[in-house]
């Protein structure tokens, strides 16, 4: 077995009666990451990374594959993964090290379609966040409506109900921070180190929807109001599925327009037939009245003929306007 995959046993148990090394004991197991518990990505099988204290770093893939690594090997593997991502996403200004790892997982499905990255200055209130309307329906709203801004102002219900933290563990503990603990942690961090600490920029998409950095943005807004800050804006092209949906919508729209035009044509023809019939009736009446003028006294004849001529003129104008 190669050093990369070797099993590290820090605390072996000696079975003195049998004279052999027994199974190791893990004083503790900390789940470092799990795609099954990621809010934005749904995985159909197991992919966990665990720190088995007293043994090794374990990477579990599906239910029957486990890779054991030392901490140094795991760090090297993570760095190599970052290099691979940077090589695949060939966009100027992109580096996987500029993104929070959990945020990068959420963006992973869109990274092959990344087209451009730019840095722009914008008011904090223009940043859009996912939240809920008074009826509980999901909506996009400005940063002041963020669950984190609300939590900083003492309204914590929405933030408390949010998904448990994945990448923040209490110092000196193995438990993850609560959502409110993370809010306060980020508030103190912004107070102490400012923004952007270590080039850790708030990231938004082309619609100003926040992709990473809601806590930083909310803390800045809470401390300084609607100031302008530098953010990283990322642009994505359309996926094949999106292009297919667009093509389908365009095809459906074209079909709708064709059907509508056909209905309008048929209605126009129906109206024209009706008008032509009315025109023919009027012409017949006009001819009959002219031929039988001796049967009318002069006043009645002129009145009837004038009335018919006016109708003919209006009808002809309608037909000409078509």
C-alpha positions in Angstrom: 0.0 0.0 0.0 1.3 3.4 -0.9 2.1 6.0 1.8 -0.8 8.1 0.3 -3.4 5.4 1.2 -1.7 3.8 4.2 -3.7 3.3 7.4 -2.3 5.4 10.3 -2.8 3.8 13.7 -1.8 6.3 16.4 -3.1 4.4 19.4 -2.9 0.6 18.8 -4.2 -1.7 21.5 -1.9 -4.6 22.5 -3.7 -7.9 23.2 -1.1 -9.4 25.6 -2.8 -12.8 25.7 -2.8 -13.3 22.0 0.4 -11.3 21.4 -1.0 -9.2 18.6 -2.2 -5.7 17.8 -5.9 -5.4 18.1 -8.2 -2.9 16.5 -7.5 0.8 17.2 -9.7 2.9 19.4 -10.9 6.3 18.2 -11.3 8.7 21.2 -13.5 10.8 19.0 -14.8 11.2 15.4 -15.5 14.7 14.0 -17.3 15.0 10.7 -15.3 17.7 8.8 -17.6 17.8 5.8 -20.5 15.9 4.4 -22.1 16.5 1.0 -25.3 14.7 2.3 -25.8 17.6 4.7 -25.0 20.4 2.3 -28.0 22.7 1.8 -27.4 23.5 -1.9 -26.2 20.1 -3.2 -28.2 16.9 -3.0 -25.9 13.8 -3.3 -27.5 10.4 -3.9 -24.8 8.6 -2.0 -22.4 9.0 0.9 -19.4 11.3 0.7 -18.0 12.2 4.1 -14.7 13.5 5.4 -14.0 12.6 9.0 -11.2 13.3 11.5 -10.9 10.0 13.4 -8.9 11.2 16.4 -6.3 8.5 17.3 -6.4 7.0 13.8 -6.5 9.1 10.6 -8.5 11.3 8.3 -11.1 9.2 6.5 -12.7 10.0 3.2 -15.9 7.8 2.8 -17.2 7.4 -0.8 -20.5 5.5 -1.2 -20.7 2.7 1.3 -17.7 0.5 0.5 -14.8 2.8 -0.3 -12.6 4.5 2.4 -9.4 6.4 1.9 -7.2 6.9 5.0 -4.8 9.9 5.1 -2.6 11.7 7.6 -3.3 15.3 8.2 -0.4 16.3 6.0 -1.5 14.0 3.2 -5.1 15.4 3.4 -3.8 19.0 3.3 -1.8 18.1 0.2 -4.8 16.4 -1.4 -7.0 19.5 -0.8 -4.3 21.8 -2.4 -4.1 19.5 -5.4 -7.9 19.6 -5.8 -7.8 23.3 -5.8 -5.1 23.3 -8.5 -7.3 20.9 -10.6 -10.4 23.2 -10.2 -8.3 26.2 -11.3 -7.1 24.3 -14.3 -10.6 23.3 -15.3 -12.2 26.7 -14.8 -10.1 28.7 -17.2 -11.4 32.1 -16.5 -9.3 35.2 -15.9 -9.2 36.2 -12.3 -10.6 32.9 -11.0 -8.9 31.0 -8.1 -10.6 28.4 -6.0 -8.6 29.8 -3.0 -10.6 33.1 -3.2 -13.8 31.3 -2.3 -15.0 29.7 0.9 -14.9 25.9 0.4 -18.5 25.4 1.4 -19.6 28.2 -1.0 -17.5 26.7 -3.7 -19.4 23.4 -3.3 -22.6 25.3 -3.8 -21.3 26.9 -7.0 -19.7 23.7 -8.3 -22.5 22.8 -10.7 -22.2 26.2 -12.3 -18.4 26.6 -12.5 -18.1 24.9 -15.9 -20.3 27.8 -17.2 -18.4 30.6 -15.5 -17.7 33.3 -18.1 -16.4 36.4 -16.3 -15.3 37.8 -12.9 -15.2 41.5 -12.0 -14.8 43.6 -9.0 -17.3 46.5 -8.6 -18.3 49.0 -5.9 -22.0 49.0 -4.9 -24.3 50.0 -2.0 -24.9 47.2 0.5 -28.6 47.6 0.2 -28.5 46.7 -3.5 -27.3 43.2 -2.7 -30.1 40.7 -3.0 -30.6 37.8 -0.6 -33.0 34.9 -0.4 -35.7 35.4 2.2 -39.4 35.0 2.7 -42.5 37.3 2.3 -45.0 37.6 5.1 -46.9 34.5 3.8 -43.8 32.4 3.9 -43.1 32.3 0.2 -39.4 32.4 -0.9 -38.4 35.7 -2.5 -35.4 37.8 -3.4 -35.1 41.0 -1.4 -32.5 43.7 -0.5 -29.9 43.1 2.1 -31.8 45.0 4.8 -34.4 42.1 4.7 -31.6 39.5 5.3 -32.2 37.0 8.1 -28.7 37.9 9.4 -29.4 41.6 9.5 -32.6 40.8 11.4 -30.7 38.5 13.8 -28.2 41.3 14.5 -31.2 43.5 15.4 -32.6 40.9 17.8 -35.1 39.2 15.4 -33.6 35.7 15.4 -36.4 33.4 14.4 -35.7 33.1 10.7 -31.9 32.8 11.2 -32.4 30.2 14.0 -34.5 28.1 11.6 -31.8 28.1 8.9 -29.6 25.1 8.1 -27.0 24.3 10.8 -23.5 25.6 10.2 -21.2 23.3 8.2 -17.9 25.0 8.4 -17.7 26.8 11.8 -16.8 24.8 14.9 -16.5 26.3 18.3 -12.9 26.9 19.5 -11.8 24.2 21.9 -14.9 22.1 21.1 -16.1 19.6 18.6 -19.6 21.0 18.2 -20.6 23.3 15.4 -21.6 26.9 16.1 -25.2 27.7 16.4 -26.4 30.2 13.7 -26.5 33.0 16.3 -23.0 32.2 17.5 -21.8 32.5 13.9 -23.5 35.8 13.5 -21.7 37.2 16.6 -18.4 35.5 15.5 -18.5 37.3 12.2 -19.5 40.6 13.8 -16.5 40.5 16.0 -14.3 39.5 13.1 -15.4 42.5 11.0 -14.9 44.8 13.9 -11.4 43.6 14.5 -10.1 43.0 11.0 -12.3 45.1 8.8 -13.3 44.3 5.2 -12.2 42.6 3.1 -10.0 40.7 5.6 -7.4 38.7 3.6 -9.1 39.6 0.3 -12.2 37.7 1.4 -14.7 39.6 -0.8 -18.5 39.3 -0.8 -19.5 37.4 -4.0 -22.7 38.1 -6.0 -24.0 36.9 -9.4 -25.1 39.0 -12.3 -28.5 39.7 -10.7 -26.7 41.0 -7.5 -27.9 37.9 -5.7 -25.4 37.0 -3.0 -23.5 33.7 -3.5 -21.1 34.0 -0.5 -20.6 36.5 2.3 -24.1 37.2 3.6 -22.7 37.4 7.2 -20.0 39.8 6.2 -22.4 42.0 4.3 -25.0 42.0 7.1 -22.4 42.9 9.7 -21.1 45.8 7.6 -24.6 47.0 7.1 -25.4 46.7 10.8 -22.2 48.6 11.8 -22.0 51.3 9.1 -25.3 51.5 7.3 -25.8 51.5 3.5 -22.1 52.2 2.6 -20.5 51.3 -0.8 -18.2 48.2 -0.7 -16.2 46.4 -3.2 -17.7 43.0 -4.2 -16.8 40.2 -6.5 -19.4 39.7 -9.3 -19.4 36.4 -11.2 -21.2 35.8 -14.5 -22.4 32.5 -15.7 -23.4 31.4 -19.2 -26.4 29.2 -19.8 -26.2 25.5 -19.3 -27.3 23.0 -22.0 -30.5 22.4 -19.9 -31.2 26.1 -19.7 -30.6 26.6 -23.5 -32.9 23.6 -24.1 -35.6 25.1 -21.9 -35.2 28.5 -23.7 -35.5 26.8 -27.1 -38.6 25.0 -25.9 -40.1 28.2 -24.6 -39.3 30.0 -27.9 -40.8 27.1 -29.9 -43.9 27.2 -27.7 -44.1 31.0 -28.2 -43.7 30.8 -31.9 -46.5 28.1 -32.1 -48.7 30.4 -29.9 -48.1 33.3 -32.3 -48.9 31.2 -35.3 -52.1 29.9 -33.8 -53.1 33.4 -32.8 -52.4 34.8 -36.3 -54.5 31.9 -37.8 -57.4 32.7 -35.5 -57.2 36.4 -36.4 -57.1 35.5 -40.1 -60.1 33.3 -39.8 -62.0 35.9 -37.8 -61.1 38.6 -40.4 -62.3 36.3 -43.2 -65.6 35.7 -41.3 -66.1 39.4 -40.8 -65.3 40.1 -44.5 -67.8 37.5 -45.6 -70.4 39.1 -43.4 -69.5 42.5 -44.7 -69.5 41.3 -48.3 -73.0 39.8 -47.8 -74.2 43.0 -46.3 -72.7 45.0 -49.2 -74.5 42.7 -51.7 -77.8 43.1 -49.8 -77.4 46.9 -49.9 -76.5 47.0 -53.6 -79.5 44.8 -54.3 -81.8 47.1 -52.3 -80.3 50.2 -54.1 -80.9 48.7 -57.5 -84.4 47.7 -56.6 -85.2 51.1 -55.2 -83.8 52.8 -58.3 -85.7 50.5 -60.7 -88.9 51.0 -58.7 -88.6 54.7 -58.2 -92.0 55.4 -59.8 -93.7 53.5 -56.9 -92.4 56.2 -54.4 -93.2 59.8 -54.1 -90.1 62.0 -54.5 -89.5 62.7 -50.8 -89.6 59.0 -49.8 -87.5 57.9 -52.7 -84.7 60.5 -52.0 -84.7 59.7 -48.3 -84.5 55.9 -48.8 -81.7 56.2 -51.5 -79.6 58.6 -49.4 -79.8 56.2 -46.4 -78.7 53.3 -48.5 -75.8 55.3 -50.1 -74.6 56.3 -46.6 -74.5 52.7 -45.5 -72.6 51.7 -48.6 -70.0 54.4 -48.1 -69.4 53.4 -44.5 -69.1 49.8 -45.4 -66.7 50.5 -48.2 -64.6 52.6 -45.9 -64.4 49.6 -43.4 -63.4 47.3 -46.2 -60.7 49.7 -47.5 -59.3 50.1 -44.0 -58.7 46.3 -43.9 
